[in-house]
């Protein structure tokens, strides 16, 4: 099972829209450098969030809602890999080893900063929360492999 990183977005302010970047440094146990929750001791599943381009296309097809990767508030946009299948599994994003912790179901914060229907439209396809096991750089175009 493999896919590709299509885009990366980060923000240092939880309330600000993430901005696209070509690459990020990922550190085990801390997350993505520059991200608002970058810390010495993050909670499980907060190191990295991913969402599939196919999920955003499905949201658009099912509801008419056009949600950008940045507006989804996920760090990494993927294509070609079923992120739901990575819960409980080790996988690589470029040279960074990760483990899928849980589905990244849409939350009230996402509902507040987007539009009506996003929560229902992204249930079970809102992405993946993962922990970083070994750090490195993640770049647009990197493979995502399980």
C-alpha positions as CSV (number, residue, x, y, z in Angstrom):
1,X,0.0,0.0,0.0
2,X,1.5,3.3,-1.0
3,X,0.6,6.9,-1.9
4,X,2.2,10.3,-2.2
5,X,2.4,13.6,-0.2
6,X,0.6,16.2,-2.3
7,X,0.9,19.1,0.0
8,X,2.1,20.1,3.5
9,X,0.6,22.9,5.7
10,X,1.5,24.2,9.1
11,X,0.6,27.0,11.5
12,X,2.1,28.3,14.7
13,X,-1.3,29.7,15.7
14,X,-4.2,27.3,16.4
15,X,-6.7,29.8,15.2
16,X,-4.9,30.8,12.0
17,X,-5.3,29.0,8.6
18,X,-2.2,26.7,8.0
19,X,0.1,27.8,5.2
20,X,1.6,25.5,2.6
21,X,5.3,24.7,2.8
22,X,7.4,22.5,0.5
23,X,9.0,20.5,3.4
24,X,9.0,20.2,7.2
25,X,11.2,18.7,9.8
26,X,9.5,16.0,11.9
27,X,10.8,15.0,15.3
28,X,9.9,11.9,17.3
29,X,7.7,12.7,20.3
30,X,7.4,16.4,19.3
31,X,5.8,16.6,16.0
32,X,6.3,19.0,13.1
33,X,8.6,22.0,13.6
34,X,6.7,25.2,13.5
35,X,3.3,23.7,14.3
36,X,1.4,25.3,17.2
37,X,1.5,22.2,19.4
38,X,5.3,21.6,18.9
39,X,6.3,20.6,22.4
40,X,8.5,18.4,24.5
41,X,5.7,16.1,25.5
42,X,2.8,16.0,23.1
43,X,-0.2,13.7,23.6
44,X,-0.6,10.5,21.6
45,X,-1.8,11.2,18.1
46,X,-0.8,14.9,18.0
47,X,2.6,14.6,16.3
48,X,1.2,14.5,12.7
49,X,-2.2,14.7,11.0
50,X,-2.9,13.5,7.5
51,X,-5.9,13.7,5.2
52,X,-6.5,12.1,1.8
53,X,-7.2,14.2,-1.3
54,X,-9.8,11.6,-2.1
55,X,-11.7,12.5,1.1
56,X,-11.8,16.2,0.2
57,X,-13.0,15.2,-3.3
58,X,-15.7,12.9,-1.7
59,X,-16.8,15.8,0.5
60,X,-17.2,18.0,-2.5
61,X,-19.1,15.3,-4.5
62,X,-21.4,14.4,-1.6
63,X,-22.2,17.8,-0.1
64,X,-21.0,20.5,-2.6
65,X,-18.6,21.8,0.0
66,X,-15.2,22.8,-1.4
67,X,-12.8,22.4,1.5
68,X,-9.1,23.1,0.8
69,X,-6.3,21.1,2.4
70,X,-5.4,24.1,4.5
71,X,-9.0,24.6,5.7
72,X,-9.1,20.9,6.8
73,X,-6.4,21.8,9.4
74,X,-4.4,18.6,8.6
75,X,-0.6,18.8,8.2
76,X,-0.2,16.4,5.2
77,X,-2.4,15.9,2.2
78,X,-2.0,12.5,0.6
79,X,-3.2,10.8,-2.5
80,X,-3.4,7.1,-3.3
81,X,-3.3,5.5,0.2
82,X,-6.2,4.5,2.5
83,X,-5.4,6.4,5.7
84,X,-8.1,4.6,7.7
85,X,-6.2,1.4,7.1
86,X,-3.1,2.8,8.9
87,X,-4.7,3.0,12.4
88,X,-2.5,0.8,14.6
89,X,0.1,0.3,11.8
90,X,3.6,1.6,11.2
91,X,4.1,3.5,8.0
92,X,6.6,5.9,6.4
93,X,6.1,9.4,5.1
94,X,9.3,9.9,3.1
95,X,12.0,8.9,5.5
96,X,9.9,9.5,8.6
97,X,8.6,6.5,10.4
98,X,5.1,6.9,12.0
99,X,2.4,4.9,13.6
100,X,-1.3,5.5,13.1
101,X,-3.0,6.3,16.4
102,X,-6.6,7.0,15.5
103,X,-8.9,8.5,12.9
104,X,-8.9,12.2,12.9
105,X,-12.6,12.7,13.0
106,X,-13.9,16.2,12.4
107,X,-14.3,18.3,15.5
108,X,-16.3,21.4,16.7
109,X,-13.3,23.6,16.1
110,X,-13.3,22.6,12.4
111,X,-17.1,23.2,12.2
112,X,-16.7,26.7,13.7
113,X,-14.0,27.8,11.2
114,X,-15.6,26.2,8.1
115,X,-19.2,25.7,7.1
116,X,-22.3,23.8,8.0
117,X,-22.1,20.2,6.7
118,X,-18.4,19.7,7.0
119,X,-18.6,17.6,10.2
120,X,-21.1,15.2,8.7
121,X,-19.4,15.1,5.4
122,X,-16.0,14.1,6.9
123,X,-17.1,11.5,9.4
124,X,-14.8,8.5,9.0
125,X,-12.8,10.2,6.3
126,X,-11.4,13.2,8.2
127,X,-7.9,11.8,8.2
128,X,-5.4,10.2,10.5
129,X,-3.7,11.1,13.7
130,X,-0.2,9.7,13.9
131,X,2.9,9.7,16.2
132,X,6.3,10.1,14.8
133,X,8.7,7.2,15.7
134,X,11.8,8.4,13.9
135,X,12.4,12.0,12.7
136,X,13.5,13.4,9.5
137,X,12.2,15.6,6.7
138,X,8.8,15.3,5.0
139,X,8.6,16.9,1.5
140,X,5.9,17.3,-1.1
141,X,6.3,14.4,-3.5
142,X,7.5,11.9,-0.9
143,X,6.1,8.5,-0.8
144,X,3.7,7.3,1.9
145,X,4.2,3.6,2.4
146,X,2.7,1.0,4.8
